Amino acid sequence: MKRFLPIVILLGCAAAFVLGLVDLFELRFQSGDVYPPYSTLRVDPLGAMALYESLEKIPGLAVRRDFSDSDRLPEEPQSVDLVLGARYDDYDSDLFPAEAYQEIRNFLARGGRLVITFFPETAPDYYSFEDETNTDGTQKHEKMTPPKKKEDDSTDEEDSWVSLPDKWNFHTGFLKLEPDGDHYAPAQVFRQADLSLPDTLNWHSALIFTNLDSAWRVIYSRGAGAVMIERKFGQGSVVMATDSYFASNEAMAKDRHADLLAWMIGARKNVIFDEAHLGIVETSGVATLMRKYRLQGLVAGLLLLAGLFIWKNSSALVPPLEEETRGNIVTGKDSASGFVNLLRRGISPGNVLAACFGEWKKSAQKGRISAARAREAEAIFTQEQFNARPVATYRKIAETLGTSNQKL
């Protein structure tokens, strides 16, 4: 037992380490802070799980998360796709994939509703500000000039990118928030559309929409800048907001506006929360296939077989032989020695001469030995076979047959 004590202690320490590691991961994933802000998998104030679970409890409403990395929008009819916490530079860029834009057009043509709420920005990332302001009170800025294309760039490469602001006729700007200690105080935005929505909202983002086309309907604005807009595209529609706070868990507890959320979703029956744009995607690896086809039992069986194989090769299944038993084993015998040992075990010493003479009679060639000598050898064998002198009798028979080299 003392020999296995270190192994038992080592296994106990390893098990304790694994259990502690699993418990740590469970705590992190339960709080959800490993996920990006405005993910429906987060339960802290920055997440949107409260909105997701609330919609799940509404009868007749199908709610799900989209973890696919294929950049495809839902194909179900009467669907609304919620893109919460998006980065505005991904949509206000001059380089937007044409395939993704075509997917959005197809989704809107099916009557879908696309809702894009941006991450609340307090300062621009790639804008350079000047000291003066525009006449409408917004900060004047110029977007950094994108790199010029080379002369040998093909037309196909240029056609693979589109300008979403130019296609939809909107641009973005910034209107400063008032500082409040280490944070920024939320601004008041006012309802502009004739809808049954709150008159004012607390807005936590400095981002605003500018240079809007007349097709856009301003829902809320901050001064001369719009912060929530809507536009019809055939049977579908697009809603864009520069803030995502109203969909967060914190807003559900402190500043909830159910009428705004209901209008944002509309009369759709399928609600899809897009998680892929936050970097949360589900890859079809080995673990995914195992869960899909329920192969956990097979893997457990293979691990058990592997453990038994390792154990079998590390120690014998039968106890080792004692030293005195090992001393009785004779090794190193050749085939002749083995044949002699077999004869000794199969023929008793008193029957050796009879067995040899009988085999000689079967194999003796006629004509080489005269009949007289054969009868004389037969008489000697009959007379001497019961004597305890088999060697002497063998020699006497050999002399009678005519040569001492004649073998029986």
N, C-alpha and C positions, 0 to 999 in steps of 0.2 A: 504493500500500500504506500510505503514511503517513497518508492520509486516513481509512482504516478502522481504524487502530491504536487510537484512543480507544474505538471501539465494541467492538472485540475485548476490550480490557481491562475495560470495563464488564460485558460478558457473562460474562467469567471470574469477576469478583467476585460477580456475582449467582448464578452456579452454585455457587461455593464457599459462599456464605451459605445457599443452599437445602440443600446436602448437609450442612452443619453442623447446620442446624435439624432435618433428618430424623434425623440420628444422635442428637441430643439427645432427641428424642421416643422413639426406639427404646430408648435407655437407660432413660428413665423408665418406659415401658410394660413393659420386660423385668423391672425390679425390682418393678413393680406398686404402688409407693407412691402412684400417682395414684388408686387405688381405695380405698374405705372399708375399715376394719378388718373382718376375718372374711369378706372376699370371696374366692371361689375363684379370682379373677384375680390375687391378690397372692402373691408368692413369698417375701416377707420374713416374719419371725416373726409378724406380726399377721394374715397371710392364712390361707386354708384350702385352698390349692391342693394340698397334700400329701394331704389326705383325699380330695379330688375325684379326683386321678390314681390314688390307691391303689384306690379303688372301681372306677375304669374298667378296671383290670386283672383284676378278678374275673370269671371266666366266668359267663355267664348273667345278668349284672347290667347293666341299661341305665341309664346315668348321663348326665344333661344339665343344662344351666343354663337358668333361666327368666328372660328379659329382658323379657317382655311387660308392658305397663303397663295391662292390662285387669282386673287384680285377680281373675283366674280361676285356680282351683287345677287341678292335673292331672286329666284325665279318664280316663287309662289305669287299668285295674284293677291291684290289688296295687301301689299307689304309695305312696311316702313323700315328703313335702314337707318339706325342711329349711330352716328360717328361722333363720339363724345371725346373731348380733350384733344382734338386734332391740332397740329402745329400749322399756323397760318402760312408759313413760308412754303409748306408743301402744296398749298392751293393758290397762293399769290405769286407763284414762280412763272417765269417765262418758259420753263421747260417742264411740261406736264405730259406723261405718256399718252400717245394717241390711242393705244389699246384701252387704257383705263377710261379715257373720255368716251370712247365708243360704247364701253360697257355701261357707263352712266346713262347715255342716251337710250340704249336698249331698255334699261330698267325703267326710265321715265316713260318710255313709249308703252310699257306694259301697265301703266297706271300706278307705278310705285311712288313713294314719297321718300325723299332723301333729306335727312336732317344732319347738318354739320355744325357742331358747336366747337369753337376754338378754345385752346388752352388760354386762360386769362394771362395776357401779357401786360407787364408794367413798363417795359422799355423795348424798343426795336432791337432786332439782332443784326440786321444787315442794312439799316438805313443810316445816313449821315445827316444830322440836323444842322440847320443854320439858325442864327439868333432870331431872325424875324419870323413872324407867323403869317398865315394866310388871312384873308379878310373874314373867313368864317370862324376864325379862332383856333383852327387846327394848326399843328406844327408843320411848317414847310419842310419837305424832305425830298431827296433825290435818291432813287434806287441806284445802288452800285452797278456800274456798267458790266454786263456779262461779257465773258471772253468772246472775241470774234471767231467766227468759223473760218477754217482754212479754205483756201480757194479750191482745193480738190475734194471738199465735202460733197457727197452726192445728194441728189434731190430726194432720194428715198430716205436718207438719214434725216433730212430736214422735215419731211412729212411725217416722221415717226414721233414728233413732238408738237404739241399745240400750246397756245397761250390761253389758259382758262379765264383769266380776267378779260381778255379780248373777246373770247367766245360768249361769255355771260355778261360782259359789260359791267364790271365792278372792279374797284381797286380798294386798297386799304391805306389807312393812315393811323396816326396816334394822337390822342388828346390826353394830356397829362392828368394823372390822379394826384390828389392832395396827399402829402405825406402825413402819416400819423405815427410818430415815433419810429420804430424799426419797420413799420409796415406802411401800406397805402390805404387810405380810407376809401370805402366804396363810393362810387358816384351814383347820383340819381338819374335814371333814364325814364322817359315818359312815353306813354302809348300814343301812337299816331294813327293806327288803323281803327276802324269802327268794328271792334270785336269785343266779346264779353271776356276781357282780360283785365288784370290789375292795371290801375292807372299809372302806377310807378313801380319800379323795381330797383333794388340795390345791385349795382353793376361793379364787378371786381376786375375789370379789364380796361386798359387804355386804348385798346384796338378799336377802330371804327371803320365803317365802309364809306368810301367816297366815289365820286364820279359814277353814280348809279344810272343805269338805263331806266327809262320810264316804265319798262315792263316789270321792274321790281316794285314790290309794295313794302313800304317801311312799316314795320310793326312797332318797334321801339327805337327811339333816337336819343342821343345825348347832344344837346345843342343842335348844330347843323349836321352832325355826323350820325348816320344810322348805325345801330348796334344789332338789330335783328331784322332780317328781311325775308321776303317770300316771293317766289316767282313760279308761274305756271308754265309747264312744258307739255302741251297736249293734255293727255289725261293725267299726267304726273305732275309733281311739284317739288321744289327745292326750298328748304328753309336753312338759312345760315345765321349764326349768332356768334358774336365775338367773345362770349363768355360761356363757361360750362358750369358755373357755380350753382345755378338753380337746379341742376340735375344731381348734385352731389349728396352724400349722406348727411353732411352738415346742414345743407339747406333743407333737407327733409325734416330735420329736427328743429331748426331755428327759424327758417324763412321759407316755408313751404308754400308753393302756388300750384295747387292741383289743377286749376282751370288752365293755366299756361301749359302744363305738361299734357293735359288732355287735348288741347288744340294742336300741340306740336305733333302728337301721334296721329290725330285725325280719326277717321272712321275705318282705319285699316284693321284687319283681323290677325295679321301676322306682324310681330314686332321682333326685329333682329338687331341685337347689339353687336356692332363690329368691334372685335378685339384684336384683329390682325394688324390694324394700323398702329396699335400700341406696341407691337412686337410680340404679342402673345399668339403664337401659332402652334398648331398641332401637326407634327410630322408623322408620316406613316412609316415608323421604324419597326424594329422587331418587337419592342415592348407593346406598341399599339396593336400589332397583329395578334400578339398573345392575348391581350385583353379582349379583342374583338371575337376571337374564336375560342376563348376560354381554355387556353392551353396551360394554365397554371399547374394543374395536376400532372401533366406530362413532364413539365420542367422539374417539378418536385421529385418525380420518379427517377429522372435522369441524374439529378443531384444525389439521390440516395444510392443509385448504382455506382456513381463515381466515387462516393465515399466508401462503399464496400470494396471497390477495386483497390483503392489506395490502402485501405486497412489490410486487405488480403496480401498485398505485396510488401507491406511493412512488417507484418508478423504472421507466423504460421498459424493455421486454423487448428492444428493438432499439437499437443504438447511435445517438446523435444524428447528424444530417447535418452535414457540414463547412460552414464559412461560405461558401466559394466555390460549393458546390452550391446552397445556399439562394439565392444571388444570381441564378441562372438561372430561378427559379420566378416566373411572372407571375401575379399575383393581381388580383382586382377586375374581371374581364371580365364583361360582360353576355351575354344570350342571342344578340344580333345578332353581337357579336364572335366568339362561339363558333361561330356558323353560318358566318361568313366564313372562320375558321380551318379548319373542316371542309371547305369548298369548296376551299381552297387545297391541302389535303392530298390531296383525292380527284380533282381535275381539274388537269391540267397546263396551263401558260399557253398552249400552242399549240392546245389543244382548247376553250378558253373560248368562242370565237365560235361554233363548231359546236354546242356544248352549248346555248348560249343560243338560237340560231336553231331548233334542233330542239324545244326546249320551247315556243318561240313558236308553231310550226306546230301543236303538239298543242293549245294552249289558245286559238288565235285563233278568234274567232267569225265564222262565215260570214255574209255580207251586209253587214258593216260595212266590209270592204275588198274592192275590185273584183278580179276575177281577173287583170286586166292588171297592176295594181300588184303583186299577189302573184307573177306570173311574172317581172316586172322585178326584184323583190327577190330572187327565187330565182336569177336570172342574176347579179346583183351578188355574191351570196354565193358562187356557184360560181366566179366569176372571181377574187374577192379573198380567198378563204378561206385560201389558202396564203401570202399576203403577211404580212409581219411588221408589219402595221398594223391590229390588230383594232379599235382605238378609231375610227380614220378610217372603216373599213369599216362599223362599227356606225352611225355618224352618217349615212353615205351611204344605208344601207338605211332608216333612219328618215325621211330626207327623201323617199325614193322612195314610201314608204307614205303620205305626205301630211302628216305632222306630226312635228316634232322630239320631241314628248312621247310618241310611241308607243313603248312599251317592248317589247323582245323577250322 
